[in-house]
Amino acid sequence: MAEDLKQWIESKLGTGEVVEIIYMGGSHPGARRKLVLSKLEDNGRKVRCVEVGHSGIYKSFMVDKILRIDTMSPDQLAAIQPEKTFNNLDELYAGCLKKNIPDSLALDYDAEEKKIVVSEWKVFKNGNRRKKKLISIFYQETVWQEVFTPDGDFEMVEKPAQKPWGVEKKRFSLFPSAAKEFMKLLKKCISE
């Protein structure tokens, strides 16, 4: 099958024909994509192409993550559900609420602070409860960096964050990527 896929891709390279595939990788796994294939790269493991409707920017797609729509049955197509992507904190919070969150976990959303925190309830011997933070997603517009001054000293300078979204210790430039990581960690918290 992989060889058939590679031959099919080679037959479409450079023709300008728009092909529709399902891509099981990238920022929207399982989503249908319309592509104009350009060339194979990395010994045939990647295909360089332009995604129709995405401002003509060339992208690389892993060949082993491509599914041909024209070879799939309607049942197979229906079984592939694109992964839900979230575009803002409100959507992400609503998605979190749809999860089956156990009573031992607390979900706190602060729209003003631009963060969502998942905490675990701990109970002391005396019966008092407190929250212990497990994971969070947050927005940080600026970061502090140490820089050398002309006289050779260190100085802390506030700069715009290149990756303003954080999920624990990881940083992301785009919210959908941060939300995807947050949902992955939330799933782990729920299953433990």
PELINSUL-V296026 format. One line per field, one symbol per residue. phi: phi as a letter, one per 20 degrees, with the letter a starting at -180 (. if undefined). psi: psi as a letter, one per 40 degrees, with the letter a starting at -180 (. if undefined). burial: 1 if it has 16 or more other C-alpha atoms within 10 Angstrom, else 0. A space follows every 50 residues. Layout:
phi=???
psi=???
burial=???
//
This chain:
phi=.ffffffffgfefmenfeddcddecmfcgnefcdcdfdaecllneccebd efnclmefcddfffdedeffddfgfffffedfffdddbfffffffffffe efffdddddcffelbccdcdfddfgfnfdbedfdbbcbdcfccececeeg eneebececfffcfeccleedcedfgffffffffffgffffe
psi=ddddddddddeeheeehhihihheaaegheiiihihhdiiiffeeihhih hhefffhhihhhdeehhhdeeiidddddehhihhiheidddddddddeig hieeihhhhgddegihhhihhhhideeiiiihhdiihihhdiihihihid eeiiihhhihhdgehihbeiiidhdddddddddddddddde.
burial=00000100110110000011111100011111111111110000011111 10000000011110011000000000000000001100100110010000 10001110100000111111000000000000001111110000000000 000000000010111110001100111111111011001000
//
